[in-house]
Structure formats: C-alpha cells, structure tokens
C-alpha cells in the first residue's frame, strides 16, 4: 500500500521522504491556505522533493475554467496529478485529461456509485473520504470495501486512495481491505510508529545495557 502525505508543509514532508515513507502527496485549497504559500511555488517545491504523484486541485466548478486551471497546474511539473471534484463538470474534466494520458485524482467521493462514475471516466485515483463519513455516523470503511468489490468485478485500473484518514485504524483497515493508497496527515503517519510495548521494551533494554558498563562505539 502506498502512503501519500496530505499536507502542503515542506518541513513535514522532507523528513518523511528521507526515510522512504512517502510515495506521493495530496494537497487541496484548504491545505494551501493553511500553508500561507503561493500554490504554484509550494506545489513546485513539493514536486521537486517527491518522486510520486502530487495532487493539485482546481478551484473552479465549471468545465471550461477547470480545463484552463488544469493546464496551469500540469505545467508546474511532470508529476502533478490534477485533482477535481466528483461533479458532472469534474468527471468531464477527468475524462478530458485521462484521454490524454494525464493523471487525475477525483476527490470528495462519498458513495460507491460515485466511485463507479470516476472509474468509467478513467480516473487515476478515486478519493473516498472515510473520516467525514464517520463524522456523520456512517461507516467510511464500508465504502472502501464496496468500491474494492466493484473495481475488482470489472477490472478497473483506478486506484482507491483512502482520504480523510484520522487514526491508525483507518490505515490498518485500508490495508486489510487492499486499498491501493492512503493519504494521511503527517501526524497520523507518525502515530503508526507508536506502541507502548515498544517504548517499555526499549526502556528495559537500555536500562540493562547501562548496567553492563559497555560501549559499542568507543
């Protein structure tokens, strides 16, 4: 399973790239706003830092303007993946660019039938928002299971990119279901390292090692 970081903060991305945990990055208008950076400047910097897809989202809602904005975003770098909303105009834009062999991430997916539409339009990625479904007392992971079954039934190439992940269980369940990608905030990725038995075990080893009076490097 691939890990994409959901952030536009360079200082959060760089250290995780250095240890080989970043397969791509997803951004959106809210993350760009939080960064306080120019969208072109920060997206280019992320694209230079990350080898994999970097999702950059259009701000328009109509097809003609989406296409114009997409042209500007694709010009930033070869690994830009256009991000469009799951609307009629968004799906039309997706089809326009996937027919040209370009990467498109269809976002704001909340149903399996929406995911089916994106796959039929040739989307590179579909982004179902599991955390936001959980927020309204729906089971976001059930959606991932349904999309996985439908895509397997028909052999769609669209990758399931689990979005709006909030905690370790979202990541674990996504992996068990067989999702292709999860996009997660850096703080959630860091949580994956944590286990109290790891901490207590390491503390015990270090305490015993200190008692030996030895040094591995002198």
N, CA and C of each residue as an Amber inpcrd file, in Angstrom:
protein
   654
   0.8390000  -1.1880000   0.0000000   0.0000000   0.0000000   0.0000000
   0.8790000   1.2440000   0.0000000   0.5080000   2.2130000  -0.8510000
   1.2890000   3.4390000  -0.9460000   0.8030000   4.4620000   0.0730000
   1.7570000   5.2190000   0.5960000   1.4680000   6.3060000   1.5290000
   1.6440000   7.6380000   0.8090000   0.5760000   8.4250000   0.7580000
   0.6550000   9.8090000   0.3060000   0.4890000  10.6900000   1.5530000
   1.2440000  11.7660000   1.6310000   1.0790000  12.7170000   2.7240000
   0.0570000  13.7740000   2.3300000  -0.8560000  14.0740000   3.2310000
  -1.8910000  15.0620000   2.9850000  -1.4890000  16.3700000   3.6580000
  -0.6870000  17.1420000   2.9690000  -0.1540000  18.3720000   3.5410000
   0.4890000  19.2090000   2.4460000   0.6270000  20.5190000   2.7340000
   1.3950000  21.3900000   1.8440000   2.5530000  22.0180000   2.6040000
   2.9340000  21.3800000   3.7120000   4.0210000  21.8950000   4.5420000
   5.3270000  21.1640000   4.2080000   6.2440000  21.8470000   3.5960000
   7.5080000  21.2550000   3.1680000   8.2640000  20.6430000   4.3400000
   8.2720000  21.3280000   5.4740000   9.0260000  20.8450000   6.6320000
   8.4500000  19.5510000   7.2100000   7.1840000  19.2570000   6.9170000
   6.5920000  17.9880000   7.3350000   6.8960000  16.8790000   6.3310000
   7.0250000  17.2430000   5.0850000   7.2280000  16.2500000   4.0300000
   8.6740000  15.7550000   3.9870000   9.6370000  16.6930000   4.0670000
  11.0420000  16.3650000   3.8300000  11.5720000  15.2310000   4.7170000
  11.3940000  15.2700000   6.0520000  11.9680000  14.1970000   6.8780000
  11.3580000  12.8290000   6.6160000  10.0990000  12.7940000   6.1960000
   9.4550000  11.5100000   5.9100000   9.8750000  10.9740000   4.5450000
  10.1850000  11.8830000   3.6190000  10.7620000  11.4710000   2.3290000
  12.1270000  10.8350000   2.5620000  12.9050000  11.4280000   3.4540000
  14.2750000  10.9680000   3.6970000  14.3330000   9.5520000   4.2610000
  13.2620000   9.1030000   4.9420000  13.2640000   7.7270000   5.4500000
  12.4370000   6.7890000   4.5700000  12.0590000   7.2700000   3.3890000
  11.4640000   6.3970000   2.3860000  10.0090000   6.0480000   2.5830000
   9.2490000   6.8930000   3.2790000   7.8610000   6.5620000   3.5790000
   6.8430000   7.3130000   2.7300000   7.3050000   8.1500000   1.8180000
   6.3850000   8.9930000   1.0620000   6.3690000   8.5670000  -0.4070000
   5.2080000   8.1030000  -0.8610000   5.0380000   7.6990000  -2.2570000
   4.3780000   8.7880000  -3.0900000   3.8490000   9.7980000  -2.4370000
   3.1820000  10.8920000  -3.1270000   2.6610000  11.8770000  -2.1090000
   2.0320000  12.9480000  -2.5960000   1.4730000  13.9870000  -1.7300000
   0.1310000  14.4190000  -2.2980000  -0.8050000  14.7160000  -1.3950000
  -2.0740000  15.3060000  -1.8220000  -2.2210000  16.6760000  -1.1740000
  -2.6770000  17.6360000  -1.9590000  -2.9860000  18.9620000  -1.4380000
  -4.4250000  19.2970000  -1.8260000  -4.9330000  20.3550000  -1.2450000
  -6.2580000  20.8690000  -1.5920000  -6.2800000  22.3550000  -1.2380000
  -7.3190000  23.0850000  -1.6210000  -7.3360000  24.5220000  -1.3300000
  -7.1770000  24.8500000   0.1470000  -7.7490000  24.0330000   1.0270000
  -7.6290000  24.3050000   2.4600000  -6.1830000  24.1620000   2.9280000
  -5.4780000  23.1360000   2.4390000  -4.0870000  22.9240000   2.8330000
  -3.1790000  24.0230000   2.2720000  -3.4790000  24.4810000   1.0710000
  -2.7160000  25.5950000   0.5030000  -2.9180000  26.8460000   1.3560000
  -4.1660000  27.0880000   1.7570000  -4.4650000  28.2390000   2.6120000
  -3.7110000  28.1520000   3.9300000  -3.6980000  26.9590000   4.5380000
  -3.0090000  26.7770000   5.8210000  -1.5060000  26.9870000   5.6930000
  -0.9520000  26.6580000   4.5390000   0.4970000  26.8260000   4.3400000
   0.8910000  28.2990000   4.2270000  -0.0480000  29.1250000   3.7910000
   0.2560000  30.5360000   3.5800000   1.1390000  30.7920000   2.3730000
   1.2780000  29.7850000   1.5030000   2.1900000  29.8730000   0.3600000
   1.4210000  30.0600000  -0.9440000   2.1100000  30.5320000  -1.9630000
   1.5670000  30.5800000  -3.3140000   1.4340000  29.1600000  -3.8520000
   0.2960000  28.8270000  -4.4530000   0.0330000  27.4500000  -4.8800000
   1.0790000  26.9520000  -5.8770000   1.5170000  27.7930000  -6.7890000
   2.4860000  27.3620000  -7.7950000   3.8620000  27.1490000  -7.1680000
   4.2280000  28.0390000  -6.2790000   5.5360000  27.9410000  -5.6390000
   5.6370000  26.6940000  -4.7620000   4.6410000  26.4950000  -3.9040000
   4.7210000  25.3690000  -2.9720000   4.5200000  24.0350000  -3.6940000
   3.6530000  23.9940000  -4.7040000   3.4520000  22.7480000  -5.4520000
   4.7230000  22.3540000  -6.1890000   5.4040000  23.3320000  -6.7810000
   6.6740000  23.0370000  -7.4730000   7.7050000  22.5050000  -6.4850000
   7.7690000  23.0920000  -5.3050000   8.7270000  22.6430000  -4.3120000
   8.4350000  21.2050000  -3.8700000   7.1560000  20.8960000  -3.6970000
   6.7740000  19.5270000  -3.3190000   7.1120000  18.5580000  -4.4440000
   6.8180000  18.9440000  -5.6710000   7.0990000  18.0750000  -6.8230000
   8.5890000  17.7950000  -6.9710000   9.4320000  18.7600000  -6.6450000
  10.8780000  18.5650000  -6.7030000  11.3540000  17.6260000  -5.5960000
  10.6120000  17.5830000  -4.4920000  11.0140000  16.8030000  -3.3350000
  10.5270000  15.3540000  -3.4130000   9.3800000  15.1560000  -4.0700000
   8.7090000  13.8520000  -4.0920000   8.7110000  13.2930000  -5.5050000
   9.0850000  12.0290000  -5.6430000   9.1150000  11.4090000  -6.9740000
   7.7200000  11.0500000  -7.4820000   6.8130000  10.7040000  -6.5670000
   5.4910000  10.2270000  -6.9610000   4.5080000  11.3410000  -7.2700000
   3.2300000  10.9740000  -7.4610000   2.2020000  11.9560000  -7.8170000
   1.9880000  13.0010000  -6.7310000   1.8010000  14.2320000  -7.1570000
   1.4710000  15.3330000  -6.2470000   0.1440000  15.9250000  -6.7250000
  -0.9110000  15.7040000  -5.9450000  -2.2360000  16.1740000  -6.3420000
  -2.3660000  17.6720000  -6.1080000  -2.7680000  18.3800000  -7.1600000
  -3.0290000  19.8240000  -7.0980000  -4.4530000  20.0430000  -7.5900000
  -5.2580000  20.7030000  -6.7740000  -6.7000000  20.7680000  -7.0340000
  -7.1190000  22.0600000  -7.7200000  -8.0390000  21.9090000  -8.6770000
  -8.6350000  23.0850000  -9.3130000  -9.5320000  23.7930000  -8.3070000
  -9.7360000  25.0900000  -8.5320000 -10.6510000  25.8670000  -7.6780000
 -11.9610000  26.1670000  -8.3880000 -11.9940000  25.9580000  -9.7060000
 -13.1920000  26.2380000 -10.4950000 -14.2320000  25.1410000 -10.3150000
 -15.4680000  25.4560000 -10.6720000 -16.5420000  24.4620000 -10.6210000
 -17.1450000  24.1830000 -11.9950000 -16.8010000  24.9890000 -13.0040000
 -17.3150000  24.7530000 -14.3560000 -16.2280000  24.1440000 -15.2300000
 -16.6550000  23.3730000 -16.2250000 -15.7340000  22.6000000 -17.0560000
 -14.6920000  23.4660000 -17.7590000 -15.1340000  24.5270000 -18.4090000
 -14.1990000  25.3290000 -19.2090000 -13.0900000  25.9160000 -18.3330000
 -13.4610000  26.4310000 -17.1610000 -12.4430000  27.0230000 -16.2870000
 -11.5720000  25.9490000 -15.6490000 -12.1730000  24.8010000 -15.3340000
 -11.3750000  23.6840000 -14.8120000 -10.2810000  23.3060000 -15.7970000
 -10.6190000  23.2430000 -17.0610000  -9.6350000  22.8600000 -18.0820000
  -8.5120000  23.8890000 -18.1530000  -8.8540000  25.1690000 -18.0780000
  -7.8180000  26.2090000 -18.1190000  -6.9320000  26.1360000 -16.8740000
  -7.5470000  25.9710000 -15.7060000  -6.7590000  25.8560000 -14.4830000
  -5.8780000  24.6100000 -14.5160000  -6.4260000  23.5230000 -15.0610000
  -5.6590000  22.2800000 -15.1470000  -4.3950000  22.4740000 -15.9740000
  -4.5090000  23.2070000 -17.0700000  -3.3390000  23.4590000 -17.8950000
  -2.2360000  24.1500000 -17.1190000  -2.6200000  25.1200000 -16.2970000
  -1.6300000  25.8350000 -15.4860000  -1.0210000  24.9300000 -14.4280000
  -1.8270000  24.0700000 -13.8250000  -1.3220000  23.1800000 -12.7750000
  -0.4270000  22.0900000 -13.3650000  -0.8270000  21.5130000 -14.4890000
   0.0050000  20.4810000 -15.1160000   1.3630000  21.0300000 -15.5420000
   1.4180000  22.3190000 -15.8600000   2.6830000  22.9240000 -16.2960000
   3.7050000  23.0430000 -15.1690000   3.2660000  22.8690000 -13.9260000
   4.1850000  23.0270000 -12.7940000   5.2830000  21.9750000 -12.8240000
   4.9010000  20.7120000 -13.0710000   5.8760000  19.6100000 -13.0730000
   5.2330000  18.3730000 -13.6910000   6.0680000  17.4500000 -14.1240000
   5.5600000  16.2380000 -14.7730000   4.8020000  15.3190000 -13.8200000
   5.0660000  15.4310000 -12.5080000   4.4010000  14.5270000 -11.5660000
   3.1750000  15.1470000 -10.8910000   2.6870000  16.2650000 -11.4520000
   1.4270000  16.8180000 -10.9590000   0.2780000  15.9010000 -11.3660000
  -0.5780000  15.6040000 -10.3950000  -1.8080000  14.8580000 -10.6330000
  -2.9590000  15.8210000 -10.4010000  -3.7110000  16.1130000 -11.4330000
  -4.8320000  17.0430000 -11.3170000  -5.8870000  16.4780000 -10.3670000
  -6.4180000  17.3310000  -9.5080000  -7.4510000  16.9170000  -8.5620000
  -8.7400000  17.6700000  -8.8950000  -9.8200000  16.9030000  -9.1260000
 -11.0990000  17.5110000  -9.4880000 -12.1990000  16.9480000  -8.5920000
 -13.2570000  17.7390000  -8.3300000 -14.3540000  17.2400000  -7.5000000
 -15.2540000  16.2860000  -8.2670000 -15.9450000  15.4330000  -7.5140000
 -16.8290000  14.4560000  -8.1440000 -18.1790000  15.1090000  -8.4540000
 -18.1470000  15.9210000  -9.5040000 -19.3340000  16.5750000 -10.0490000
 -19.3960000  16.2430000 -11.5390000 -20.4680000  16.6340000 -12.1760000
 -20.5670000  16.3920000 -13.6250000 -19.4060000  17.0610000 -14.3520000
 -19.1330000  18.3160000 -14.0180000 -18.0340000  19.0270000 -14.6830000
 -16.6800000  18.4570000 -14.2930000 -16.5640000  17.9920000 -13.0480000
 -15.3160000  17.3710000 -12.6230000 -15.0470000  16.0750000 -13.3640000
 -16.0630000  15.2540000 -13.5270000 -15.9090000  13.9920000 -14.2520000
 -15.6170000  14.2560000 -15.7320000 -16.2690000  15.2690000 -16.2880000
 -15.9850000  15.6320000 -17.6820000 -14.5320000  16.0680000 -17.8380000
 -14.0460000  16.8500000 -16.8820000 -12.6490000  17.2800000 -16.9070000
 -11.7170000  16.0850000 -16.7560000 -12.0740000  15.1720000 -15.8810000
 -11.2820000  13.9470000 -15.7030000 -11.1400000  13.2020000 -17.0210000
 -12.2480000  12.9850000 -17.6990000 -12.2210000  12.2500000 -18.9700000
 -11.3800000  12.9880000 -20.0080000 -11.4900000  14.3060000 -20.0310000
 -10.7350000  15.1050000 -20.9990000  -9.2360000  14.8620000 -20.8580000
  -8.7620000  14.8030000 -19.6090000  -7.3210000  14.6900000 -19.4070000
  -6.8270000  13.2430000 -19.3400000  -7.6260000  12.3410000 -18.8360000
  -7.1690000  10.9420000 -18.8420000  -7.1010000  10.4030000 -20.2670000
  -7.9400000  10.9180000 -21.1480000  -7.8430000  10.5380000 -22.5640000
  -6.5100000  10.9790000 -23.1670000  -5.8650000  11.9700000 -22.5310000
  -4.5530000  12.4340000 -22.9830000  -3.4130000  11.7540000 -22.2300000
  -3.7570000  10.7940000 -21.3760000  -2.7320000  10.0720000 -20.6290000
  -2.2440000  10.7790000 -19.3900000  -2.9720000  11.7780000 -18.9190000
  -2.5660000  12.5250000 -17.7390000  -3.2090000  11.9530000 -16.4760000
  -2.5570000  12.1860000 -15.3310000  -3.0670000  11.6950000 -14.0530000
  -4.1630000  12.6150000 -13.5230000  -5.2460000  11.9850000 -13.0450000
  -6.3470000  12.7360000 -12.4420000  -6.8060000  12.0170000 -11.1740000
  -6.9560000  12.7840000 -10.1110000  -7.4640000  12.2970000  -8.8310000
  -8.8540000  12.9020000  -8.6350000  -9.8680000  12.0510000  -8.5910000
 -11.2430000  12.5330000  -8.3830000 -11.5410000  12.4910000  -6.8880000
 -11.8680000  13.6470000  -6.3230000 -11.9670000  13.7880000  -4.8800000
 -13.4040000  14.0420000  -4.4240000 -13.5860000  14.0500000  -3.0970000
 -14.8930000  14.2600000  -2.4730000 -15.8810000  13.1690000  -2.8760000
 -15.4270000  11.9290000  -2.8060000 -16.2700000  10.7640000  -3.0990000
 -16.8750000  10.2460000  -1.7930000 -18.1930000  10.0530000  -1.8100000
 -18.8790000   9.5770000  -0.6150000 -19.8030000   8.3940000  -0.8790000
 -19.8010000   7.8660000  -2.1020000 -20.6100000   6.6820000  -2.3930000
 -19.9100000   5.8090000  -3.4160000 -20.2600000   4.5260000  -3.4100000
 -19.6380000   3.5860000  -4.3410000 -20.0770000   3.8640000  -5.7770000
 -21.2950000   4.3590000  -5.9680000 -21.7360000   4.6700000  -7.3260000
 -20.9930000   5.8860000  -7.8730000 -20.6630000   6.8440000  -7.0070000
 -19.8060000   7.9460000  -7.4490000 -18.4480000   7.4120000  -7.8930000
 -17.9100000   6.4660000  -7.1320000 -16.6160000   5.8710000  -7.4750000
 -16.6820000   5.1440000  -8.8150000 -17.8110000   4.5430000  -9.0980000
 -18.0010000   3.8610000 -10.3770000 -17.9360000   4.8670000 -11.5250000
 -18.5570000   6.0260000 -11.3480000 -18.5120000   7.0640000 -12.3870000
 -17.0790000   7.5060000 -12.6570000 -16.3100000   7.7000000 -11.5840000
 -14.9260000   8.1450000 -11.7460000 -14.1010000   7.1060000 -12.5010000
 -14.3020000   5.8350000 -12.1730000 -13.5600000   4.7730000 -12.8530000
 -13.9120000   4.7200000 -14.3360000 -15.1820000   4.8940000 -14.6450000
 -15.5970000   4.8730000 -16.0500000 -15.0230000   6.0570000 -16.8260000
 -14.7090000   7.1380000 -16.1100000 -14.0880000   8.3000000 -16.7580000
 -12.5680000   8.1620000 -16.8250000 -12.0510000   7.0300000 -16.3440000
 -10.6190000   6.7660000 -16.4480000  -9.7720000   7.3780000 -15.3630000
 -10.3790000   7.7520000 -14.2240000  -9.6260000   8.3900000 -13.1430000
  -8.4150000   7.5500000 -12.7420000  -7.3160000   8.2140000 -12.4820000
  -6.1290000   7.5280000 -11.9740000  -6.3570000   7.1090000 -10.5290000
  -6.9360000   8.0230000  -9.7500000  -7.2380000   7.7730000  -8.3470000
  -8.6680000   8.2070000  -8.0450000  -9.3240000   7.4850000  -7.1390000
 -10.5840000   7.9260000  -6.5560000 -10.3310000   8.1390000  -5.0660000
 -10.7960000   9.2770000  -4.5430000 -10.5310000   9.6270000  -3.1460000
 -11.8140000   9.6140000  -2.3150000 -12.1600000   8.4570000  -1.7320000
 -13.2960000   8.4060000  -0.8070000 -12.8780000   8.9580000   0.5580000
 -13.7440000   9.7680000   1.1600000 -13.4280000  10.4520000   2.4170000
 -14.0110000   9.6780000   3.5980000 -13.2110000   8.8050000   4.1910000
 -13.7410000   7.9240000   5.2490000 -14.0040000   8.6800000   6.5500000
 -13.1270000   9.5920000   6.9320000 -13.2940000  10.3100000   8.1910000
 -14.5480000  11.1620000   8.2100000 -14.8400000  11.8060000   7.0890000
 -16.0250000  12.6640000   7.0450000 -17.3010000  11.8310000   7.0980000
 -17.2680000  10.6200000   6.5480000 -18.4220000   9.7310000   6.6870000
 -18.5920000   9.2940000   8.1320000 -17.4850000   8.9520000   8.7940000
 -17.5490000   8.5980000  10.2110000 -18.1590000   9.7390000  11.0310000
 -17.8610000  10.9810000  10.6400000 -18.3570000  12.1470000  11.3700000
 -19.8830000  12.2410000  11.3670000 -20.5110000  11.6720000  10.3330000
 -21.9790000  11.7380000  10.2460000 -22.6050000  10.3700000  10.5290000
 -21.8830000   9.5630000  11.3290000 -22.3860000   8.2700000  11.8120000
 -22.5800000   7.2400000  10.7040000 -21.7980000   7.3630000   9.6170000
 -21.7360000   6.3260000   8.5860000 -20.3790000   5.6420000   8.7240000
 -20.2720000   4.4050000   8.2210000 -19.0150000   3.6630000   8.3190000
 -18.2070000   3.8710000   7.0510000 -17.1960000   4.7330000   7.1460000
 -16.3930000   5.0480000   5.9730000 -15.6900000   3.8420000   5.3830000
 -15.2840000   2.9010000   6.2210000 -14.5540000   1.7430000   5.7020000
 -15.4500000   0.7980000   4.9120000 -16.7500000   0.8010000   5.1890000
 -17.6730000   0.0110000   4.3680000 -17.6570000   0.5090000   2.9240000
 -17.5050000   1.8200000   2.7640000 -17.4170000   2.3860000   1.4190000
 -16.1870000   1.8650000   0.6880000 -15.0630000   1.7860000   1.3810000
 -13.8400000   1.2760000   0.7500000 -14.0410000  -0.1730000   0.3070000
 -14.6750000  -0.9620000   1.1310000 -14.9420000  -2.3620000   0.7760000
 -15.8270000  -2.4490000  -0.4620000 -16.8720000  -1.6130000  -0.5190000
 -17.7880000  -1.6400000  -1.6640000 -17.0750000  -1.2360000  -2.9550000
 -16.2550000  -0.1850000  -2.8750000 -15.5250000   0.2530000  -4.0720000
 -14.5550000  -0.8230000  -4.5300000 -13.8910000  -1.4640000  -3.5850000
 -12.9390000  -2.5230000  -3.9280000 -13.6420000  -3.6550000  -4.6800000
 -14.8060000  -4.0590000  -4.2140000 -15.5610000  -5.1370000  -4.8670000
 -15.9550000  -4.7270000  -6.2850000 -16.4890000  -3.5170000  -6.4290000
 -16.9320000  -3.0550000  -7.7530000 -15.7610000  -2.9630000  -8.7260000
 -14.6460000  -2.3940000  -8.2850000 -13.4960000  -2.2620000  -9.1730000
 -12.9370000  -3.6310000  -9.5660000 -12.9250000  -4.5610000  -8.6130000
 -12.4600000  -5.9110000  -8.9320000 -13.4090000  -6.6210000  -9.8940000
 -14.7040000  -6.3810000  -9.7340000 -15.7000000  -7.0280000 -10.5940000
 -15.4720000  -6.7130000 -12.0670000 -15.0320000  -5.4790000 -12.3340000
 -14.9520000  -5.0230000 -13.7180000 -13.5340000  -4.7120000 -14.1850000
 -12.5670000  -4.9620000 -13.3240000 -11.1780000  -4.7810000 -13.7290000
 -10.7730000  -3.3460000 -13.9840000 -11.3690000  -2.4080000 -13.2520000
 -10.9810000  -1.0070000 -13.4100000  -9.5530000  -0.7910000 -12.9140000
  -8.8330000   0.0840000 -13.6110000  -7.4620000   0.4020000 -13.2150000
  -7.3860000   1.5230000 -12.1800000  -8.4790000   2.2200000 -11.9610000
  -8.4930000   3.3270000 -10.9960000  -8.0550000   2.8350000  -9.6160000
  -7.1200000   3.5510000  -9.0020000  -6.6260000   3.1610000  -7.6810000
  -7.4650000   3.8050000  -6.5840000  -7.7490000   3.0250000  -5.5490000
  -8.5060000   3.5270000  -4.4060000  -7.5510000   4.2410000  -3.4660000
  -7.7660000   5.5500000  -3.3060000  -6.9230000   6.3990000  -2.4790000
  -7.7680000   6.8130000  -1.2650000  -7.5580000   6.1510000  -0.1560000
  -8.3760000   6.4060000   1.0350000  -7.9950000   7.7510000   1.6360000
  -8.9620000   8.6620000   1.7010000  -8.7070000  10.0320000   2.1520000
  -9.4700000  10.3310000   3.4370000  -9.1460000  11.4630000   4.0240000
  -9.7550000  11.8920000   5.2970000  -9.5120000  10.8420000   6.3770000
  -8.2790000  10.3250000   6.4110000  -7.9210000   9.3520000   7.4490000
  -7.5790000  10.1010000   8.7340000  -8.0320000   9.5400000   9.8570000
  -7.9150000  10.2590000  11.1280000  -7.0450000   9.5460000  12.1570000
  -6.8600000   8.2330000  12.0050000  -6.1880000   7.4810000  13.0640000
  -5.6660000   6.1450000  12.5050000  -4.9610000   5.4110000  13.3630000
  -4.3100000   4.1630000  12.9550000  -5.2820000   3.1410000  12.3840000
  -6.4720000   3.0540000  12.9470000  -7.4170000   2.0340000  12.4920000
  -7.8470000   2.2620000  11.0520000  -7.9540000   3.5130000  10.6360000
  -8.2630000   3.7740000   9.2350000  -7.1680000   3.1990000   8.3320000
  -5.9220000   3.3350000   8.7540000  -4.8100000   2.8330000   7.9500000
  -4.8030000   1.3090000   7.9550000  -4.9700000   0.7110000   9.1330000
  -4.9900000  -0.7460000   9.2400000  -6.1210000  -1.3460000   8.4200000
  -7.3170000  -0.8050000   8.5540000  -8.4600000  -1.3550000   7.8250000
  -8.3020000  -1.1740000   6.3250000  -7.7200000  -0.0650000   5.9160000
  -7.4730000   0.1520000   4.4800000  -6.5230000  -0.9000000   3.9280000
  -5.4850000  -1.2130000   4.6960000  -4.5150000  -2.2230000   4.2570000
  -5.1560000  -3.6040000   4.2070000  -5.9900000  -3.9210000   5.1890000
  -6.6450000  -5.2340000   5.2170000  -7.6230000  -5.3890000   4.0590000
  -8.2970000  -4.3250000   3.7030000  -9.2380000  -4.3650000   2.5850000
  -8.4950000  -4.4720000   1.2590000  -7.2870000  -3.9160000   1.2160000
  -6.4960000  -3.9500000  -0.0150000  -6.5680000  -2.6630000  -0.8050000
  -6.8220000  -1.5310000  -0.1260000  -6.7910000  -0.2390000  -0.8150000
  -5.3990000  -0.0010000  -1.3850000  -5.3510000   0.7090000  -2.4950000
  -4.0670000   0.9390000  -3.1680000  -3.2200000   1.9850000  -2.4580000
  -3.8810000   3.0140000  -1.9410000  -3.1840000   4.1700000  -1.3770000
  -3.9720000   4.6730000  -0.1650000  -3.2640000   5.1840000   0.8300000
  -3.8990000   6.0320000   1.8380000  -3.1870000   7.3680000   1.8210000
  -3.9470000   8.4310000   1.9540000  -3.3310000   9.7350000   2.1540000
  -3.6090000  10.1450000   3.5870000  -2.5690000  10.5400000   4.2790000
  -2.6980000  10.7540000   5.7120000  -1.9010000  11.9730000   6.1390000
  -2.4190000  12.7110000   7.1110000  -1.6370000  13.8220000   7.6550000
  -0.3580000  13.2870000   8.2850000   0.7250000  14.0550000   8.2630000
   1.9740000  13.5830000   8.8680000   1.8050000  13.0960000  10.3030000
   0.9440000  13.7560000  11.0830000   0.7840000  13.3360000  12.4810000
   0.2040000  11.9210000  12.5760000  -0.6400000  11.5350000  11.6350000
  -1.1890000  10.1700000  11.6440000  -0.1090000   9.1730000  11.2480000
   0.7190000   9.5330000  10.2730000   1.8180000   8.6350000   9.9040000
   2.7460000   8.4230000  11.0940000   3.0600000   9.4820000  11.8210000
   3.9240000   9.3500000  12.9920000   3.2810000   8.4590000  14.0630000
   1.9580000   8.4710000  14.1560000   1.2740000   7.6180000  15.1300000
   1.5020000   6.1330000  14.8470000   1.7600000   5.7900000  13.5860000
   1.9530000   4.3780000  13.2300000   3.1910000   3.7880000  13.8920000
   4.1420000   4.6270000  14.2430000   5.3470000   4.1510000  14.9270000
   5.0710000   3.7600000  16.3740000   4.0130000   4.3210000  16.9500000
   3.8440000   4.2830000  18.3950000   3.1750000   2.9930000  18.8870000
   3.7730000   2.4000000  19.9150000   3.1390000   1.3200000  20.6670000
   3.7570000   1.3130000  22.0580000   2.9490000   1.2330000  23.1100000
   3.5100000   1.2970000  24.4670000   4.4860000   0.1720000  24.7720000
   4.3050000  -1.0050000  24.1600000   5.2230000  -2.1190000  24.4100000
   6.5750000  -1.8790000  23.7500000   6.5780000  -1.1710000  22.6220000
   7.8510000  -0.7860000  22.0140000   8.6060000   0.1540000  22.9500000
   7.9010000   1.1480000  23.4860000   8.5380000   2.1230000  24.3740000
   9.0660000   1.4660000  25.6460000   8.2410000   0.6090000  26.2580000
   8.6690000  -0.0230000  27.5130000   9.7800000  -1.0430000  27.2660000
   9.7070000  -1.7420000  26.1420000  10.7580000  -2.7060000  25.8170000
  12.0960000  -2.0350000  25.5860000  12.0720000  -0.9180000  24.8520000
  13.3080000  -0.1910000  24.6050000  13.8870000   0.3540000  25.9080000
  13.0180000   0.8640000  26.7740000  13.4930000   1.3940000  28.0580000
  14.1620000   0.3070000  28.8860000  13.6000000  -0.9040000  28.8630000
  14.1800000  -2.0170000  29.6170000  15.5360000  -2.4250000  29.0460000
  15.6170000  -2.4930000  27.7120000  16.8900000  -2.8580000  27.0850000
  17.9820000  -1.8430000  27.4310000  17.6400000  -0.5520000  27.3480000
  18.6230000   0.4830000  27.6290000  19.0660000   0.4620000  29.0900000
  18.1510000   0.1820000  29.9740000  18.4900000   0.1050000  31.4000000
  19.4590000  -1.0410000  31.6620000  19.1760000  -2.2050000  31.0540000
  20.0550000  -3.3560000  31.2380000  21.4090000  -3.1240000  30.5860000
  21.4310000  -2.4870000  29.4280000  22.6920000  -2.2190000  28.7430000
  23.5700000  -1.2930000  29.5690000  22.9630000  -0.2970000  30.1890000
  23.7200000   0.6240000  31.0290000  24.4100000  -0.1110000  32.1670000
  23.7740000  -1.1700000  32.6930000  24.3330000  -1.9350000  33.7970000
  25.5890000  -2.7100000  33.3800000  25.6990000  -3.0090000  32.0880000
  26.8710000  -3.7600000  31.6350000  28.1460000  -2.9070000  31.6430000
  27.9740000  -1.5860000  31.5830000  29.1270000  -0.6850000  31.5210000
  29.8540000  -0.7320000  30.1910000  29.2530000  -1.3440000  29.1850000
  29.9160000  -1.4800000  27.8820000  29.5250000  -0.3550000  26.9410000
  30.3550000  -0.1910000  25.8660000  30.0520000   0.7370000  24.7800000
  30.3070000   0.0300000  23.4580000  29.3980000   0.2020000  22.5210000
  29.5860000  -0.4200000  21.1980000  30.5940000   0.3760000  20.3840000
  30.5350000   1.6980000  20.4820000  31.4900000   2.5660000  19.8080000
  32.2300000   3.3590000  20.8710000  33.5650000   3.2690000  20.8430000
  34.3860000   3.9590000  21.8580000  35.1290000   5.1280000  21.2580000
